[in-house]
């Protein structure tokens, strides 16, 4: 029993985790399926029919060794057209996308400036090669600028932020775009929780702030959240994507994204663009419910309710589960203070969300 003491310590601290098989009878306010597309059978059936017309079912190899198919290229081009970028590449997951970006782009003579609440995958990538990483206070552009000015001789300055932060649910400070332009810094925006949720065309933070895409801009997004599929994408200028294809290990040494997931995500992209008005109205309705009942102003679909007690947050999560609601009970080290994380996803009705919020309001009081 090589790690028994460590497991006991996790249990004692209220930080022990385990897998539980999904109960589909429980109302889902815990997953990142923001638009409910994981339940859209029309998208699934049309994807299966389309895939059946191809001579193969799987990618079979890496993108660079006979694994890059027309399905991949068509989706990459559609993503570029929808988001205004020159070039794109799809990868196996958002975690791998962050590893690919940061491990490949940040070299020894560069400095990486990362928001202190950036996703764990980016933090891990930044620790791999002894890189110069400077963490700035969350969404604090003054602190970021002060740090940038401390490294005037850096070969490249690279800034990493999230479009919507996965636990706090707050949107990136819009001043980061002009700041990075002013200092000629490469800007990575992790749009995992914002793509499909915010913006005029629901494409994320770049879209939300109406940013004209420039050569220093990079967008990463995931397909396993709002798009109801699996995988991720990286959009950037042509030369940056070309560089990643030649240097990023998760791109070079991994089997290409499955053809089914790619096709499904492409169909989801079409669905989002074609139904954006209806989707935005549904999102606004859920934001209104959260605000009126819980007093929280949310900019996406993530509602964090601070509990600040590892044991109590799990008790609340289990209480709600017994009433038929699945929510996230998030503890340290994922967050600084334990929270109940509610996803006001479109896969559940506004009435069901109201019922959950009423229960939560009683618990809070």
Protein Blocks (a to p, Z undefined) as FASTA:
>chain_A
ZZlmmmmmmmmnopaccdddddfkbccfkbcclnopmmmmklmmmmmmmmmmpcbfbeoi
afklopacfklmmmmmmmmmmnopabdcddfbfklmmmmmmmmmpcfkbccdddfkbcfk
lmmmmmmnopacddddehiaklmmmmmmmmmmbfbacddddfbdfklopacdfklmmmmm
mnopacdddfklmgopacjklnajklmnopacdfkbccdddfklmnopacddddddfklm
mmmmmmmmklmmpccddfklmmmmmmmmmmmmmmmmmmmmmmmmmmmmmmmmnopacfbl
bccddekpaklmmmmmmmmmmnopacdddddfkbmbdcddddfbfkbcfklmmmmmmmmm
mmmZZ
